[in-house]
Amino acid sequence: MLKTDYRIDGLDDMTIEMSIRGTAHFMNNIVSGWYSLDEVNLTPGGKVKLLFTPTDEIKHAYPAKECSLVLSAHKSFSLIEKEQYSTDDKTTIKYVFLNCQINDEGQPYFHYEILQKTMAGVLPEECIHINTTAESLISEGYSRLKSIDDKARSGCMVVLENHRKAS
């Protein structure tokens, strides 16, 4: 069983620069479980492109060529994705963190981390707690799989790539 939850903060900040591709349904239901985060692309100038894929049911009801958000780094923006996969023998929980920090010049930049932990047995599903941080999870035994700082605001890299179809 696979369960994914999101927590996205800062999209309601009136000063955040963003562009949206997709339907109104996508924007109104981005954290509903009907859309999965498939790619996170850091691009030059302190920007990130978040690509989402709708479930098959939503693809047919609200077709769109692309469901994405392009955001400029902003101190109020943060995203946490929690993916929990359980079998009878074990449960693996992966967290993806994307937030903004401030560099020495006072400009916000993207900080990205992936943490993961595997435990014995099937664990009950929990929502993302408001005080969930990478540091708190590391103290609970989570391992850091990836950590990227785009402090120079010049990065151009795919930092998360899920469900990519091979050609």
OpenMM code with the backbone's topology and positions (N, CA, C; nanometers):
from openmm import Vec3, app, unit

residues = "MET LEU LYS THR ASP TYR ARG ILE ASP GLY LEU ASP ASP MET THR ILE GLU MET SER ILE ARG GLY THR ALA HIS PHE MET ASN ASN ILE VAL SER GLY TRP TYR SER LEU ASP GLU VAL ASN LEU THR PRO GLY GLY LYS VAL LYS LEU LEU PHE THR PRO THR ASP GLU ILE LYS HIS ALA TYR PRO ALA LYS GLU CYS SER LEU VAL LEU SER ALA HIS LYS SER PHE SER LEU ILE GLU LYS GLU GLN TYR SER THR ASP ASP LYS THR THR ILE LYS TYR VAL PHE LEU ASN CYS GLN ILE ASN ASP GLU GLY GLN PRO TYR PHE HIS TYR GLU ILE LEU GLN LYS THR MET ALA GLY VAL LEU PRO GLU GLU CYS ILE HIS ILE ASN THR THR ALA GLU SER LEU ILE SER GLU GLY TYR SER ARG LEU LYS SER ILE ASP ASP LYS ALA ARG SER GLY CYS MET VAL VAL LEU GLU ASN HIS ARG LYS ALA SER".split()
positions = [
    Vec3(0.0839, -0.1175, 0.0000),
    Vec3(0.0000, 0.0000, 0.0000),
    Vec3(0.0891, 0.1249, 0.0000),
    Vec3(0.0571, 0.2196, -0.0859),
    Vec3(0.1313, 0.3449, -0.0966),
    Vec3(0.0381, 0.4600, -0.0647),
    Vec3(0.0809, 0.5473, 0.0246),
    Vec3(0.0019, 0.6646, 0.0635),
    Vec3(0.0925, 0.7863, 0.0592),
    Vec3(0.0463, 0.8938, -0.0055),
    Vec3(0.1238, 1.0170, -0.0173),
    Vec3(0.0438, 1.1344, 0.0376),
    Vec3(0.1095, 1.2162, 0.1186),
    Vec3(0.0505, 1.3391, 0.1725),
    Vec3(0.1417, 1.4558, 0.1383),
    Vec3(0.0832, 1.5751, 0.1275),
    Vec3(0.1587, 1.6977, 0.1014),
    Vec3(0.1211, 1.8032, 0.2029),
    Vec3(0.2157, 1.8884, 0.2280),
    Vec3(0.1893, 2.0126, 0.3003),
    Vec3(0.2643, 2.1210, 0.2240),
    Vec3(0.1910, 2.2164, 0.1694),
    Vec3(0.2516, 2.3261, 0.0944),
    Vec3(0.2106, 2.4559, 0.1630),
    Vec3(0.3099, 2.5316, 0.2059),
    Vec3(0.2847, 2.6593, 0.2721),
    Vec3(0.3385, 2.7726, 0.1863),
    Vec3(0.2755, 2.8874, 0.1950),
    Vec3(0.3248, 3.0077, 0.1298),
    Vec3(0.2588, 3.0415, -0.0023),
    Vec3(0.1781, 2.9524, -0.0590),
    Vec3(0.1145, 2.9827, -0.1877),
    Vec3(0.0147, 3.0980, -0.1766),
    Vec3(-0.0322, 3.1233, -0.0546),
    Vec3(-0.1275, 3.2328, -0.0351),
    Vec3(-0.0583, 3.3659, -0.0051),
    Vec3(0.0754, 3.3671, -0.0003),
    Vec3(0.1489, 3.4919, 0.0224),
    Vec3(0.1350, 3.5783, -0.1027),
    Vec3(0.0862, 3.6992, -0.0850),
    Vec3(0.0573, 3.7865, -0.1991),
    Vec3(0.1829, 3.8352, -0.2712),
    Vec3(0.3010, 3.8157, -0.2124),
    Vec3(0.4240, 3.8630, -0.2762),
    Vec3(0.5014, 3.7522, -0.3467),
    Vec3(0.4545, 3.6300, -0.3397),
    Vec3(0.5264, 3.5194, -0.4032),
    Vec3(0.5016, 3.5220, -0.5544),
    Vec3(0.6085, 3.5062, -0.6316),
    Vec3(0.5969, 3.5023, -0.7776),
    Vec3(0.5772, 3.3578, -0.8204),
    Vec3(0.4718, 3.3327, -0.8978),
    Vec3(0.4480, 3.1964, -0.9446),
    Vec3(0.3671, 3.1979, -1.0729),
    Vec3(0.3840, 3.0910, -1.1486),
    Vec3(0.2979, 3.0684, -1.2644),
    Vec3(0.2441, 2.9269, -1.2536),
    Vec3(0.1218, 2.9103, -1.2980),
    Vec3(0.0505, 2.7838, -1.2844),
    Vec3(0.0102, 2.7357, -1.4223),
    Vec3(0.0341, 2.6078, -1.4484),
    Vec3(-0.0159, 2.5445, -1.5706),
    Vec3(-0.1042, 2.4301, -1.5262),
    Vec3(-0.2225, 2.4242, -1.5818),
    Vec3(-0.3162, 2.3187, -1.5449),
    Vec3(-0.4551, 2.3770, -1.5322),
    Vec3(-0.5403, 2.3026, -1.4678),
    Vec3(-0.6799, 2.3429, -1.4531),
    Vec3(-0.7038, 2.4098, -1.3182),
    Vec3(-0.8196, 2.4732, -1.3052),
    Vec3(-0.8595, 2.5287, -1.1755),
    Vec3(-0.8736, 2.4157, -1.0738),
    Vec3(-0.9174, 2.2992, -1.1196),
    Vec3(-0.9274, 2.1834, -1.0301),
    Vec3(-0.7912, 2.1501, -0.9713),
    Vec3(-0.6875, 2.1539, -1.0543),
    Vec3(-0.5519, 2.1274, -1.0063),
    Vec3(-0.5139, 2.2264, -0.8965),
    Vec3(-0.5312, 2.3535, -0.9209),
    Vec3(-0.4898, 2.4533, -0.8231),
    Vec3(-0.5691, 2.4431, -0.6944),
    Vec3(-0.6971, 2.4132, -0.7036),
    Vec3(-0.7818, 2.4051, -0.5842),
    Vec3(-0.7646, 2.2751, -0.5070),
    Vec3(-0.7064, 2.1732, -0.5699),
    Vec3(-0.6963, 2.0407, -0.5071),
    Vec3(-0.5544, 1.9847, -0.5096),
    Vec3(-0.4564, 2.0710, -0.5136),
    Vec3(-0.3174, 2.0272, -0.5291),
    Vec3(-0.2728, 1.9333, -0.4173),
    Vec3(-0.3238, 1.9500, -0.2967),
    Vec3(-0.2823, 1.8645, -0.1854),
    Vec3(-0.3889, 1.7613, -0.1485),
    Vec3(-0.4760, 1.7280, -0.2407),
    Vec3(-0.5893, 1.6402, -0.2120),
    Vec3(-0.5586, 1.4920, -0.2226),
    Vec3(-0.4461, 1.4564, -0.2804),
    Vec3(-0.4194, 1.3156, -0.3078),
    Vec3(-0.4557, 1.2790, -0.4505),
    Vec3(-0.5195, 1.3699, -0.5231),
    Vec3(-0.5545, 1.3454, -0.6633),
    Vec3(-0.4376, 1.3760, -0.7567),
    Vec3(-0.3340, 1.4417, -0.7034),
    Vec3(-0.2162, 1.4777, -0.7828),
    Vec3(-0.0915, 1.4311, -0.7093),
    Vec3(0.0018, 1.3716, -0.7829),
    Vec3(0.1275, 1.3289, -0.7218),
    Vec3(0.2422, 1.4142, -0.7745),
    Vec3(0.3346, 1.4474, -0.6864),
    Vec3(0.4523, 1.5250, -0.7231),
    Vec3(0.5505, 1.4316, -0.7921),
    Vec3(0.5807, 1.4602, -0.9183),
    Vec3(0.6662, 1.3709, -0.9951),
    Vec3(0.8044, 1.4258, -1.0228),
    Vec3(0.8195, 1.5558, -1.0305),
    Vec3(0.9511, 1.6132, -1.0546),
    Vec3(0.9648, 1.7458, -0.9826),
    Vec3(1.0874, 1.7694, -0.9355),
    Vec3(1.1256, 1.8985, -0.8804),
    Vec3(1.2497, 1.9401, -0.9573),
    Vec3(1.2389, 2.0489, -1.0323),
    Vec3(1.3502, 2.0993, -1.1131),
    Vec3(1.3927, 2.2357, -1.0605),
    Vec3(1.5171, 2.2447, -1.0143),
    Vec3(1.5733, 2.3749, -0.9772),
    Vec3(1.6310, 2.4365, -1.1032),
    Vec3(1.5980, 2.5624, -1.1275),
    Vec3(1.6445, 2.6301, -1.2480),
    Vec3(1.7164, 2.7588, -1.2105),
    Vec3(1.7979, 2.8137, -1.3003),
    Vec3(1.8765, 2.9336, -1.2675),
    Vec3(1.7903, 3.0502, -1.2210),
    Vec3(1.8490, 3.1319, -1.1348),
    Vec3(1.7806, 3.2514, -1.0867),
    Vec3(1.6932, 3.2280, -0.9656),
    Vec3(1.7095, 3.1141, -0.8976),
    Vec3(1.6286, 3.0893, -0.7784),
    Vec3(1.4857, 3.0528, -0.8098),
    Vec3(1.4657, 2.9694, -0.9109),
    Vec3(1.3312, 2.9234, -0.9474),
    Vec3(1.3233, 2.7715, -0.9335),
    Vec3(1.2019, 2.7221, -0.9130),
    Vec3(1.1778, 2.5780, -0.9081),
    Vec3(1.0519, 2.5495, -0.9890),
    Vec3(1.0539, 2.4364, -1.0589),
    Vec3(0.9353, 2.3892, -1.1309),
    Vec3(0.8930, 2.2588, -1.0672),
    Vec3(0.7684, 2.2557, -1.0203),
    Vec3(0.7097, 2.1380, -0.9592),
    Vec3(0.6115, 2.0776, -1.0593),
    Vec3(0.6380, 1.9557, -1.1033),
    Vec3(0.5505, 1.8873, -1.1989),
    Vec3(0.4663, 1.7835, -1.1260),
    Vec3(0.3361, 1.7886, -1.1471),
    Vec3(0.2421, 1.6977, -1.0826),
    Vec3(0.1712, 1.6137, -1.1878),
    Vec3(0.1315, 1.4929, -1.1485),
    Vec3(0.0540, 1.4046, -1.2351),
    Vec3(-0.0782, 1.3724, -1.1657),
    Vec3(-0.1912, 1.3926, -1.2346),
    Vec3(-0.3205, 1.3589, -1.1742),
    Vec3(-0.3453, 1.2083, -1.1791),
    Vec3(-0.4338, 1.1618, -1.0912),
    Vec3(-0.4754, 1.0217, -1.0962),
    Vec3(-0.5489, 0.9987, -1.2283),
    Vec3(-0.5653, 0.8746, -1.2671),
    Vec3(-0.6336, 0.8435, -1.3932),
    Vec3(-0.7757, 0.8996, -1.3955),
    Vec3(-0.8437, 0.8901, -1.2831),
    Vec3(-0.9808, 0.9417, -1.2738),
    Vec3(-0.9843, 1.0927, -1.3022),
    Vec3(-0.8927, 1.1658, -1.2461),
    Vec3(-0.8883, 1.3119, -1.2636),
    Vec3(-0.8414, 1.3480, -1.4044),
    Vec3(-0.7501, 1.2674, -1.4611),
    Vec3(-0.7044, 1.2927, -1.5990),
    Vec3(-0.8212, 1.2964, -1.6957),
    Vec3(-0.9174, 1.2052, -1.6750),
    Vec3(-1.0330, 1.1979, -1.7654),
    Vec3(-1.1352, 1.3076, -1.7348),
    Vec3(-1.1557, 1.3388, -1.6078),
    Vec3(-1.2558, 1.4390, -1.5702),
    Vec3(-1.2083, 1.5818, -1.5984),
    Vec3(-1.0793, 1.6084, -1.5760),
    Vec3(-1.0225, 1.7430, -1.5930),
    Vec3(-0.8923, 1.7339, -1.6715),
    Vec3(-0.8996, 1.7060, -1.8012),
    Vec3(-0.7767, 1.6883, -1.8797),
    Vec3(-0.6937, 1.8161, -1.8883),
    Vec3(-0.5628, 1.7987, -1.8781),
    Vec3(-0.4685, 1.9108, -1.8916),
    Vec3(-0.3395, 1.8557, -1.9500),
    Vec3(-0.2741, 1.9355, -2.0346),
    Vec3(-0.1467, 1.8928, -2.0927),
    Vec3(-0.0384, 1.8859, -1.9870),
    Vec3(-0.0433, 1.9774, -1.8906),
    Vec3(0.0590, 1.9815, -1.7864),
    Vec3(-0.0023, 2.0389, -1.6601),
    Vec3(0.0366, 1.9831, -1.5463),
    Vec3(-0.0010, 2.0368, -1.4161),
    Vec3(0.1285, 2.0735, -1.3454),
    Vec3(0.1562, 2.2028, -1.3365),
    Vec3(0.2834, 2.2441, -1.2782),
    Vec3(0.2731, 2.3800, -1.2113),
    Vec3(0.3672, 2.4033, -1.1211),
    Vec3(0.3862, 2.5332, -1.0576),
    Vec3(0.5310, 2.5728, -1.0807),
    Vec3(0.5551, 2.6950, -1.1203),
    Vec3(0.6899, 2.7503, -1.1277),
    Vec3(0.6937, 2.8627, -1.0263),
    Vec3(0.7863, 2.8526, -0.9305),
    Vec3(0.7941, 2.9483, -0.8207),
    Vec3(0.9325, 3.0089, -0.8115),
    Vec3(0.9376, 3.1356, -0.7775),
    Vec3(1.0637, 3.1993, -0.7419),
    Vec3(1.0870, 3.1753, -0.5938),
    Vec3(1.2136, 3.1625, -0.5546),
    Vec3(1.2464, 3.1412, -0.4135),
    Vec3(1.1865, 3.2541, -0.3303),
    Vec3(1.1185, 3.2161, -0.2236),
    Vec3(1.0532, 3.3129, -0.1357),
    Vec3(1.0545, 3.2551, 0.0049),
    Vec3(1.0888, 3.3372, 0.1026),
    Vec3(1.1067, 3.2879, 0.2392),
    Vec3(0.9822, 3.2236, 0.2982),
    Vec3(0.8624, 3.2541, 0.2483),
    Vec3(0.7406, 3.1959, 0.3056),
    Vec3(0.7051, 3.0605, 0.2452),
    Vec3(0.7726, 3.0202, 0.1367),
    Vec3(0.7358, 2.8956, 0.0682),
    Vec3(0.8043, 2.7744, 0.1305),
    Vec3(0.7278, 2.6687, 0.1501),
    Vec3(0.7846, 2.5389, 0.1869),
    Vec3(0.6906, 2.4281, 0.1414),
    Vec3(0.7502, 2.3159, 0.1088),
    Vec3(0.6761, 2.1980, 0.0668),
    Vec3(0.7304, 2.0783, 0.1427),
    Vec3(0.6409, 1.9966, 0.1965),
    Vec3(0.6784, 1.8685, 0.2559),
    Vec3(0.5913, 1.7634, 0.1891),
    Vec3(0.6557, 1.6598, 0.1379),
    Vec3(0.5833, 1.5453, 0.0833),
    Vec3(0.6202, 1.4248, 0.1682),
    Vec3(0.5198, 1.3487, 0.2091),
    Vec3(0.5425, 1.2253, 0.2853),
    Vec3(0.4858, 1.1095, 0.2057),
    Vec3(0.5712, 1.0124, 0.1788),
    Vec3(0.5294, 0.8929, 0.1059),
    Vec3(0.5501, 0.7738, 0.1980),
    Vec3(0.4451, 0.6955, 0.2194),
    Vec3(0.4530, 0.5793, 0.3080),
    Vec3(0.4131, 0.4552, 0.2301),
    Vec3(0.5063, 0.3591, 0.2249),
    Vec3(0.4811, 0.2337, 0.1551),
    Vec3(0.4888, 0.1200, 0.2560),
    Vec3(0.3808, 0.0404, 0.2647),
    Vec3(0.3752, -0.0685, 0.3619),
    Vec3(0.3482, -0.2018, 0.2950),
    Vec3(0.4166, -0.3027, 0.3430),
    Vec3(0.3870, -0.4428, 0.3119),
    Vec3(0.3639, -0.5117, 0.4464),
    Vec3(0.3403, -0.6429, 0.4455),
    Vec3(0.3216, -0.7142, 0.5721),
    Vec3(0.4493, -0.7136, 0.6554),
    Vec3(0.5656, -0.7094, 0.5881),
    Vec3(0.6933, -0.7221, 0.6578),
    Vec3(0.7526, -0.5902, 0.7044),
    Vec3(0.7316, -0.4823, 0.6273),
    Vec3(0.7983, -0.3565, 0.6617),
    Vec3(0.7229, -0.2357, 0.6074),
    Vec3(0.7581, -0.1221, 0.6628),
    Vec3(0.7048, 0.0064, 0.6180),
    Vec3(0.8225, 0.0994, 0.5910),
    Vec3(0.8197, 0.1631, 0.4751),
    Vec3(0.9217, 0.2618, 0.4403),
    Vec3(0.8533, 0.3968, 0.4284),
    Vec3(0.9092, 0.4956, 0.4982),
    Vec3(0.8556, 0.6310, 0.4940),
    Vec3(0.9637, 0.7221, 0.4379),
    Vec3(0.9254, 0.7986, 0.3357),
    Vec3(1.0176, 0.8937, 0.2728),
    Vec3(0.9576, 1.0334, 0.2835),
    Vec3(1.0406, 1.1282, 0.3244),
    Vec3(1.0013, 1.2685, 0.3298),
    Vec3(1.0834, 1.3476, 0.2290),
    Vec3(1.0166, 1.4381, 0.1579),
    Vec3(1.0823, 1.5319, 0.0683),
    Vec3(1.0551, 1.6713, 0.1247),
    Vec3(1.1610, 1.7476, 0.1465),
    Vec3(1.1499, 1.8850, 0.1958),
    Vec3(1.2031, 1.9798, 0.0904),
    Vec3(1.1279, 2.0834, 0.0604),
    Vec3(1.1744, 2.1917, -0.0258),
    Vec3(1.1330, 2.3208, 0.0431),
    Vec3(1.2324, 2.3981, 0.0865),
    Vec3(1.2004, 2.5254, 0.1500),
    Vec3(1.3016, 2.6296, 0.1068),
    Vec3(1.2834, 2.7484, 0.1548),
    Vec3(1.3718, 2.8582, 0.1177),
    Vec3(1.4448, 2.9093, 0.2398),
    Vec3(1.5706, 2.9371, 0.2188),
    Vec3(1.6537, 2.9987, 0.3207),
    Vec3(1.7115, 3.1262, 0.2604),
    Vec3(1.7799, 3.2049, 0.3412),
    Vec3(1.8342, 3.3327, 0.2961),
    Vec3(1.9865, 3.3220, 0.2876),
    Vec3(2.0450, 3.3623, 0.1724),
    Vec3(2.1908, 3.3573, 0.1576),
    Vec3(2.2551, 3.4833, 0.2172),
    Vec3(2.3872, 3.4929, 0.2072),
    Vec3(2.4612, 3.6052, 0.2666),
    Vec3(2.4217, 3.7398, 0.2071),
    Vec3(2.3732, 3.7402, 0.0838),
    Vec3(2.3310, 3.8649, 0.0177),
    Vec3(2.1870, 3.9015, 0.0506),
    Vec3(2.1217, 3.8203, 0.1336),
    Vec3(1.9835, 3.8475, 0.1713),
    Vec3(1.8805, 3.7968, 0.0723),
    Vec3(1.9229, 3.7145, -0.0250),
    Vec3(1.8303, 3.6606, -0.1238),
    Vec3(1.7859, 3.5193, -0.0823),
    Vec3(1.6585, 3.4882, -0.1008),
    Vec3(1.6138, 3.3521, -0.0695),
    Vec3(1.6643, 3.2535, -0.1751),
    Vec3(1.6933, 3.1336, -0.1302),
    Vec3(1.7342, 3.0261, -0.2211),
    Vec3(1.6670, 2.8965, -0.1760),
    Vec3(1.6604, 2.8003, -0.2664),
    Vec3(1.5941, 2.6740, -0.2363),
    Vec3(1.6895, 2.5773, -0.1667),
    Vec3(1.6364, 2.5130, -0.0627),
    Vec3(1.7066, 2.4058, 0.0080),
    Vec3(1.6196, 2.2821, -0.0065),
    Vec3(1.6802, 2.1699, -0.0443),
    Vec3(1.6071, 2.0492, -0.0782),
    Vec3(1.6668, 1.9304, -0.0043),
    Vec3(1.5824, 1.8461, 0.0560),
    Vec3(1.6301, 1.7261, 0.1249),
    Vec3(1.5323, 1.6115, 0.1051),
    Vec3(1.5875, 1.4909, 0.0979),
    Vec3(1.5076, 1.3684, 0.1000),
    Vec3(1.5580, 1.2849, 0.2170),
    Vec3(1.4664, 1.2408, 0.3035),
    Vec3(1.4999, 1.1549, 0.4166),
    Vec3(1.4137, 1.0302, 0.4109),
    Vec3(1.4667, 0.9195, 0.4622),
    Vec3(1.3927, 0.7935, 0.4550),
    Vec3(1.4263, 0.7053, 0.5745),
    Vec3(1.3279, 0.6247, 0.6135),
    Vec3(1.3458, 0.5284, 0.7219),
    Vec3(1.2595, 0.4068, 0.6921),
    Vec3(1.3130, 0.2881, 0.7179),
    Vec3(1.2387, 0.1630, 0.7019),
    Vec3(1.2258, 0.0970, 0.8388),
    Vec3(1.1036, 0.0535, 0.8708),
    Vec3(1.0748, -0.0086, 0.9992),
    Vec3(1.0028, -0.1403, 0.9784),
    Vec3(1.0114, -0.2293, 1.0746),
    Vec3(0.9472, -0.3603, 1.0653),
    Vec3(0.7958, -0.3459, 1.0823),
    Vec3(0.7210, -0.4282, 1.0075),
    Vec3(0.5769, -0.4332, 1.0215),
    Vec3(0.5034, -0.3225, 0.9480),
    Vec3(0.3710, -0.3285, 0.9593),
    Vec3(0.2846, -0.2286, 0.8978),
    Vec3(0.2562, -0.1213, 1.0019),
    Vec3(0.2864, 0.0025, 0.9682),
    Vec3(0.2637, 0.1130, 1.0608),
    Vec3(0.1364, 0.1872, 1.0231),
    Vec3(0.0658, 0.2417, 1.1226),
    Vec3(-0.0525, 0.3221, 1.0891),
    Vec3(-0.0110, 0.4484, 1.0152),
    Vec3(-0.0978, 0.4951, 0.9294),
    Vec3(-0.0692, 0.6157, 0.8525),
    Vec3(-0.0945, 0.7380, 0.9377),
    Vec3(-0.0044, 0.8334, 0.9291),
    Vec3(-0.0194, 0.9601, 0.9999),
    Vec3(-0.0074, 1.0740, 0.9000),
    Vec3(-0.0749, 1.1829, 0.9280),
    Vec3(-0.0602, 1.3027, 0.8458),
    Vec3(0.0691, 1.3732, 0.8837),
    Vec3(0.1112, 1.4658, 0.8006),
    Vec3(0.2310, 1.5448, 0.8289),
    Vec3(0.1997, 1.6401, 0.9438),
    Vec3(0.2801, 1.6334, 1.0487),
    Vec3(0.2610, 1.7222, 1.1631),
    Vec3(0.3146, 1.8612, 1.1308),
    Vec3(0.2578, 1.9619, 1.1926),
    Vec3(0.2961, 2.0997, 1.1637),
    Vec3(0.4421, 2.1277, 1.2004),
    Vec3(0.4966, 2.0555, 1.2989),
    Vec3(0.6343, 2.0796, 1.3419),
    Vec3(0.7332, 1.9784, 1.2831),
    Vec3(0.6969, 1.9131, 1.1736),
    Vec3(0.7870, 1.8175, 1.1095),
    Vec3(0.9001, 1.8920, 1.0397),
    Vec3(1.0235, 1.8600, 1.0801),
    Vec3(1.1415, 1.9188, 1.0171),
    Vec3(1.2395, 1.8073, 0.9843),
    Vec3(1.3325, 1.8356, 0.8952),
    Vec3(1.4354, 1.7377, 0.8626),
    Vec3(1.5169, 1.7036, 0.9869),
    Vec3(1.5489, 1.8031, 1.0675),
    Vec3(1.6289, 1.7809, 1.1884),
    Vec3(1.5574, 1.6895, 1.2872),
    Vec3(1.4263, 1.7096, 1.3055),
    Vec3(1.3517, 1.6251, 1.3995),
    Vec3(1.3453, 1.4808, 1.3495),
    Vec3(1.3325, 1.4619, 1.2181),
    Vec3(1.3283, 1.3264, 1.1636),
    Vec3(1.4645, 1.2575, 1.1731),
    Vec3(1.5718, 1.3310, 1.1511),
    Vec3(1.7056, 1.2723, 1.1644),
    Vec3(1.7284, 1.2263, 1.3078),
    Vec3(1.6786, 1.3032, 1.4055),
    Vec3(1.6920, 1.2621, 1.5458),
    Vec3(1.6087, 1.1380, 1.5770),
    Vec3(1.5096, 1.1078, 1.4912),
    Vec3(1.4275, 0.9876, 1.5079),
    Vec3(1.4816, 0.8691, 1.4276),
    Vec3(1.5986, 0.8843, 1.3670),
    Vec3(1.6611, 0.7733, 1.2963),
    Vec3(1.6440, 0.7727, 1.1458),
    Vec3(1.5889, 0.8783, 1.0889),
    Vec3(1.5778, 0.8877, 0.9432),
    Vec3(1.7157, 0.9161, 0.8838),
    Vec3(1.7409, 0.8609, 0.7666),
    Vec3(1.8673, 0.8839, 0.6974),
    Vec3(1.8466, 0.9857, 0.5865),
    Vec3(1.9449, 1.0730, 0.5693),
    Vec3(1.9405, 1.1719, 0.4620),
    Vec3(1.9877, 1.1042, 0.3340),
    Vec3(1.8995, 1.0983, 0.2334),
    Vec3(1.9348, 1.0375, 0.1051),
    Vec3(1.9918, 1.1403, 0.0092),
    Vec3(1.9443, 1.2645, 0.0200),
    Vec3(1.9869, 1.3688, -0.0725),
    Vec3(1.9680, 1.5041, -0.0055),
    Vec3(2.0618, 1.5934, -0.0267),
    Vec3(2.0515, 1.7287, 0.0256),
    Vec3(2.1180, 1.8229, -0.0736),
    Vec3(2.0452, 1.9249, -0.1159),
    Vec3(2.0958, 2.0189, -0.2161),
    Vec3(2.0608, 2.1607, -0.1729),
    Vec3(2.1596, 2.2479, -0.1790),
    Vec3(2.1391, 2.3910, -0.1569),
    Vec3(2.1669, 2.4626, -0.2873),
    Vec3(2.0746, 2.5460, -0.3300),
    Vec3(2.0962, 2.6276, -0.4489),
    Vec3(2.1312, 2.7693, -0.4040),
    Vec3(2.2288, 2.7771, -0.3131),
    Vec3(2.2669, 2.9034, -0.2505),
    Vec3(2.3124, 3.0079, -0.3528),
    Vec3(2.3827, 2.9650, -0.4573),
    Vec3(2.4317, 3.0576, -0.5588),
    Vec3(2.3212, 3.0996, -0.6558),
    Vec3(2.2028, 3.0372, -0.6430),
    Vec3(2.0876, 3.0657, -0.7291),
    Vec3(2.1213, 3.0482, -0.8768),
    Vec3(2.2088, 2.9538, -0.9059),
    Vec3(2.2481, 2.9319, -1.0448),
    Vec3(2.2268, 2.7871, -1.0869),
    Vec3(2.1617, 2.7086, -1.0007),
    Vec3(2.1452, 2.5669, -1.0282),
    Vec3(2.0524, 2.5399, -1.1445),
    Vec3(2.0724, 2.4263, -1.2052),
    Vec3(1.9826, 2.3759, -1.3088),
    Vec3(1.9891, 2.2254, -1.2958),
    Vec3(1.9014, 2.1683, -1.2144),
    Vec3(1.9092, 2.0259, -1.1880),
    Vec3(1.7736, 1.9692, -1.1524),
    Vec3(1.7545, 1.8434, -1.1858),
    Vec3(1.6370, 1.7690, -1.1441),
    Vec3(1.6731, 1.7059, -1.0108),
    Vec3(1.6033, 1.7448, -0.9039),
    Vec3(1.6363, 1.6919, -0.7727),
    Vec3(1.5404, 1.5835, -0.7254),
    Vec3(1.4280, 1.5684, -0.7927),
    Vec3(1.3362, 1.4584, -0.7660),
    Vec3(1.2803, 1.4137, -0.8988),
    Vec3(1.2793, 1.2836, -0.9203),
    Vec3(1.2302, 1.2296, -1.0457),
    Vec3(1.1568, 1.1004, -1.0168),
    Vec3(1.0247, 1.1080, -1.0056),
    Vec3(0.9406, 0.9917, -0.9813),
    Vec3(0.8590, 0.9590, -1.1040),
    Vec3(0.8314, 0.8335, -1.1236),
    Vec3(0.7378, 0.7879, -1.2273),
    Vec3(0.7776, 0.8327, -1.3679),
    Vec3(0.9039, 0.8553, -1.3909),
    Vec3(0.9508, 0.8958, -1.5254),
    Vec3(0.9330, 0.7754, -1.6178),
    Vec3(0.8671, 0.7965, -1.7302),
    Vec3(0.8453, 0.6885, -1.8261),
    Vec3(0.9654, 0.6786, -1.9194),
    Vec3(1.0181, 0.5586, -1.9308),
    Vec3(1.1294, 0.5363, -2.0233),
    Vec3(1.0766, 0.5290, -2.1646),
    Vec3(1.1555, 0.5806, -2.2585),
    Vec3(1.1089, 0.5778, -2.3975),
    Vec3(1.1716, 0.4633, -2.4712),
] * unit.nanometer
topology = app.Topology()
chain = topology.addChain("A")
for resn in residues:
    res = topology.addResidue(resn, chain)
    for name in ("N", "CA", "C"):
        topology.addAtom(name, app.Element.getBySymbol(name[0]), res)
